[in-house]
Structure formats: structure tokens, C-alpha cells
Amino acid sequence: MVNKFERRLSIELVFLVVILFLLTISQRFVDSWFFNLSWYIAFILSWILMLVFSFSVLLDKNARGYSILTAIVTSLAFGLLSIHGLSALARFVRVLPTNLAVNNEFFIANNQLIFYSCLIVVYFFHMINALLHRRKDQESKEEIKEASEEELRQRRDDKLNAIIAEIDSQKNSDKLTDEDREILNTHLLEEAKNKEAEDNL
């Protein structure tokens, strides 16, 4: 269940990142409030899903390997995009400040580079994660199918063995033991002697 939820989150993140890039490209050719609003909504959703994915995997005791690595990378991307996320969220939540000051020259100088680099890294990591979980799901389904077929074969063999055992028991019940044969022969000899005595009379 957790793996399916994790895979669904990865697919949704991949889809939202693709939508973000498509909206970014479309805004260069079409200046529309609808595309602008859609871009902010898609980014806020992807930003929130990064946090949900990171918590769901890092707090899961059964999480292993690549899932943990993806969660760590996603949490780092969430942190680097927090200024962008809060600025975008402030357009819809009036309580939040609209202008956030960052006292970091590197971040200010490479603002766009950091933004799109994080989205690209998140895209590739979650694409691989979704594909890995898809393969695991297929393998588990094949194992369940093989187990069910093996169980059916086992049940069929048990029924055949039971039928064979019943037939053997019926055959054994029809057979006479040596003791039964001796008793039957004794009765036959006595009947023959009695018949011979009657004939002599």
C-alpha cells in the first residue's frame, strides 16, 4: 500500500514538473493571465507534494535504497525552492508576506538556475523511482500468480491422491485375507462331508 502511494506521488510530481515546463515555454509566446495562474498553481502543488513525499518515505520504516535517496534529494529541493514556494503561496494567502528578502548573493545571482535545476533533478529522480516501483509491482504480481498456480496444482494433486487412496482402500476391502480363506475352506469341507454322509444314508 505504501509503495503504491509512493509511486503515485512520484508520477504526480513528474506530471506537474512537465506541466510547469510547458507553461513556462507557453508564456514566452502567449501572455495570458490563465497561463500565469496555472503556472503558480502547478508549482505550489508540486512544491507541497515534495514535502509530502519526503515525509512519507523518511518516516516509513520499510523504506529502502533508492526510495530513501529520492526522498533526501526531494527534501533538499523543497528547501531550495522554499523561497519560491512561499512567494507563490503569498499570491493566494494574504497573511504571508509578498516580498521575501534573501541575504545570499549566490542565491540571488543564480535564482533561475537553482529553480529549474531543482525541478529537473526532481523530475529524473521521481521518473526512475516510478519505473522501479512499477517493475516491483509487476514482479510481485507474477510471484502471486505463480503462487496461486502452485497452490492449484497442490490442491489438484491432493485430490488425486485422495481418490487413489480411496480406490486402493476399496480394493483392499474386497480382497480376502489368508485367515478368511482358511475359514471359508473349512466350511466348504464340512459341507462336503455332510453331503457325502447324507448320500451314504
C-alpha positions as CSV (number, residue, x, y, z in Angstrom):
1,M,0.0,0.0,0.0
2,V,2.8,2.4,0.9
3,N,4.7,1.5,-2.2
4,K,1.7,2.3,-4.4
5,F,1.2,5.6,-2.6
6,E,4.9,6.5,-3.1
7,R,4.7,5.5,-6.8
8,R,1.6,7.6,-7.2
9,L,3.3,10.7,-5.7
10,S,6.3,10.2,-7.9
11,I,4.1,10.0,-11.0
12,E,2.2,13.2,-9.9
13,L,5.4,15.1,-9.4
14,V,6.7,14.1,-12.8
15,F,3.5,15.2,-14.4
16,L,3.5,18.5,-12.6
17,V,7.1,19.3,-13.5
18,V,6.3,18.6,-17.1
19,I,3.3,20.9,-16.9
20,L,5.5,23.6,-15.3
21,F,8.0,23.5,-18.1
22,L,5.2,23.5,-20.8
23,L,3.6,26.5,-19.1
24,T,6.9,28.3,-18.9
25,I,7.5,27.8,-22.6
26,S,4.0,28.8,-23.5
27,Q,4.3,32.1,-21.5
28,R,7.1,33.2,-23.9
29,F,4.7,33.1,-26.8
30,V,1.3,33.9,-25.1
31,D,0.9,36.5,-22.4
32,S,-2.2,35.3,-20.6
33,W,-3.4,35.5,-17.0
34,F,-4.7,32.0,-17.3
35,F,-1.3,30.5,-18.1
36,N,0.2,32.6,-15.4
37,L,-2.3,31.4,-12.8
38,S,-1.9,27.8,-13.9
39,W,1.8,28.0,-13.5
40,Y,1.6,29.2,-9.9
41,I,-1.0,26.5,-9.1
42,A,1.1,23.8,-10.7
43,F,4.3,25.0,-8.9
44,I,2.6,25.2,-5.5
45,L,1.1,21.7,-5.9
46,S,4.5,20.2,-6.9
47,W,6.2,22.0,-4.0
48,I,3.7,20.7,-1.5
49,L,4.0,17.2,-3.0
50,M,7.8,17.3,-2.5
51,L,7.2,17.8,1.2
52,V,4.6,15.1,1.4
53,F,6.8,12.6,-0.4
54,S,9.8,13.3,1.8
55,F,7.9,12.8,5.0
56,S,6.0,9.7,3.8
57,V,9.2,7.9,2.8
58,L,11.6,9.1,5.5
59,L,9.1,8.2,8.2
60,D,8.4,4.8,6.7
61,K,10.3,2.0,8.5
62,N,10.0,-0.2,5.4
63,A,11.6,2.3,3.0
64,R,14.8,1.1,1.4
65,G,17.5,2.0,-1.1
66,Y,16.6,4.3,-3.9
67,S,13.3,5.5,-2.2
68,I,15.3,7.0,0.7
69,L,17.8,8.6,-1.7
70,T,14.9,10.1,-3.7
71,A,13.3,11.4,-0.5
72,I,16.5,13.1,0.6
73,V,17.0,14.7,-2.8
74,T,13.4,15.8,-2.8
75,S,13.6,17.3,0.6
76,L,16.7,19.3,-0.4
77,A,14.9,20.5,-3.5
78,F,11.9,21.5,-1.3
79,G,14.3,23.5,0.9
80,L,16.0,25.3,-2.0
81,L,12.6,26.1,-3.6
82,S,11.0,27.3,-0.3
83,I,11.5,31.0,-1.1
84,H,9.9,30.5,-4.5
85,G,7.1,28.4,-2.9
86,L,6.3,30.9,-0.2
87,S,6.3,33.8,-2.7
88,A,3.9,31.8,-5.0
89,L,1.7,30.9,-2.0
90,A,1.6,34.5,-0.9
91,R,-0.4,35.3,-4.0
92,F,-3.3,33.2,-2.7
93,V,-2.7,33.5,1.1
94,R,-2.8,37.2,2.1
95,V,-1.4,36.5,5.5
96,L,2.0,35.6,4.0
97,P,4.5,38.4,3.0
98,T,4.7,39.0,-0.7
99,N,8.3,40.2,-0.7
100,L,10.8,37.9,0.9
101,A,14.4,39.2,1.2
102,V,17.3,36.7,0.8
103,N,20.7,37.7,2.1
104,N,22.7,35.5,-0.2
105,E,24.5,36.8,-3.2
106,F,24.9,33.3,-4.8
107,F,21.2,32.6,-4.5
108,I,20.2,35.9,-5.9
109,A,22.6,35.7,-8.8
110,N,21.6,32.1,-9.7
111,N,17.9,32.3,-8.8
112,Q,16.6,30.9,-12.0
113,L,19.4,28.3,-12.3
114,I,18.6,26.9,-8.9
115,F,14.9,26.9,-9.6
116,Y,15.0,24.9,-12.8
117,S,17.9,22.7,-11.8
118,C,15.9,21.6,-8.7
119,L,12.9,20.8,-10.9
120,I,15.0,18.8,-13.4
121,V,16.7,16.8,-10.7
122,V,13.3,16.1,-9.0
123,Y,11.9,15.1,-12.4
124,F,14.6,12.5,-13.2
125,F,14.7,11.0,-9.7
126,H,11.0,10.5,-9.5
127,M,10.8,9.2,-13.0
128,I,13.3,6.5,-12.1
129,N,11.5,5.9,-8.8
130,A,8.2,5.4,-10.5
131,L,9.7,3.0,-13.0
132,L,11.4,1.0,-10.3
133,H,8.2,0.6,-8.3
134,R,6.3,-0.4,-11.5
135,R,8.8,-3.2,-12.0
136,K,8.5,-4.3,-8.4
137,D,4.7,-4.3,-8.7
138,Q,4.9,-6.5,-11.8
139,E,7.3,-8.9,-10.1
140,S,5.0,-9.2,-7.0
141,K,2.0,-9.8,-9.3
142,E,4.0,-12.6,-11.1
143,E,5.0,-14.1,-7.8
144,I,1.4,-14.1,-6.6
145,K,0.3,-15.6,-9.9
146,E,2.9,-18.4,-9.6
147,A,2.0,-19.0,-6.0
148,S,-1.7,-19.3,-6.9
149,E,-0.9,-21.7,-9.8
150,E,1.3,-23.8,-7.4
151,E,-1.5,-23.8,-4.9
152,L,-3.9,-25.0,-7.5
153,R,-1.6,-27.8,-8.6
154,Q,-1.1,-28.8,-5.0
155,R,-4.9,-29.0,-4.4
156,R,-5.3,-31.0,-7.6
157,D,-2.6,-33.4,-6.6
158,D,-4.1,-33.8,-3.1
159,K,-7.5,-34.6,-4.6
160,L,-5.9,-37.1,-7.0
161,N,-4.0,-38.7,-4.1
162,A,-7.2,-38.9,-2.0
163,I,-9.1,-40.5,-4.9
164,I,-6.3,-43.1,-5.5
165,A,-6.2,-43.8,-1.7
166,E,-10.0,-44.4,-1.7
167,I,-9.8,-46.7,-4.6
168,D,-7.0,-48.7,-3.1
169,S,-8.9,-49.0,0.2
170,Q,-11.9,-50.3,-1.7
171,K,-9.8,-52.8,-3.5
172,N,-8.2,-53.9,-0.2
173,S,-11.7,-54.3,1.4
174,D,-12.8,-56.6,-1.4
175,K,-9.8,-58.9,-1.1
176,L,-9.8,-62.0,1.2
177,T,-7.1,-62.5,3.8
178,D,-5.5,-65.9,4.3
179,E,-7.4,-66.3,7.6
180,D,-10.7,-65.7,5.7
181,R,-9.7,-68.2,3.1
182,E,-9.0,-70.9,5.8
183,I,-12.3,-70.3,7.4
184,L,-14.1,-70.5,4.1
185,N,-12.3,-73.7,3.1
186,T,-13.2,-75.2,6.5
187,H,-16.9,-74.5,5.9
188,L,-16.6,-75.9,2.4
189,L,-15.0,-79.2,3.6
190,E,-17.7,-79.5,6.3
191,E,-20.5,-79.1,3.8
192,A,-18.8,-81.7,1.5
193,K,-18.6,-84.2,4.4
194,N,-22.2,-83.6,5.4
195,K,-23.4,-84.1,1.8
196,E,-21.3,-87.3,1.5
197,A,-22.8,-88.7,4.7
198,E,-26.3,-87.9,3.5
199,D,-25.6,-89.8,0.3
200,N,-24.4,-92.8,2.1
201,L,-27.6,-93.0,4.1
